């Protein structure tokens, strides 16, 4: 199991940050992700960074307003 924004979800071998985002239907263009309290700075690396079992992901959608 992993936790995404305080919600538990199933984990699978080889799961990436992008896989977790897709499973949660997070498809925002501006997004910040922390994996176990470390920021994942490069959005292009979401599909390369593996999520270990038991991990915590914190996802924030950025938006502008006026």
C-alpha positions, 0 to 999 in steps of 0.5 A, spaced: 500 500 500 501 507 498 498 513 501 496 519 496 494 525 499 492 521 506 488 516 502 491 509 501 491 505 495 494 499 492 501 498 490 504 494 485 511 492 483 514 497 478 509 503 480 512 510 478 510 516 480 506 517 474 502 511 475 500 513 482 498 520 479 494 516 473 490 511 478 488 517 482 486 521 475 491 527 477 492 530 470 493 537 471 498 541 467 501 544 473 502 539 479 507 538 485 509 532 488 513 530 494 515 522 495 516 521 502 518 528 503 522 529 498 520 534 492 520 531 485 522 537 481 522 535 474 515 533 471 518 529 466 521 524 471 514 522 474 514 516 469 521 514 471 521 515 479 519 508 482 515 508 488 517 503 493 511 500 497 509 503 503 511 510 500 507 517 501 505 521 496 503 528 497 500 532 490 498 539 490 495 542 484 497 549 482 493 554 479 492 561 478 487 566 480 485 573 480 
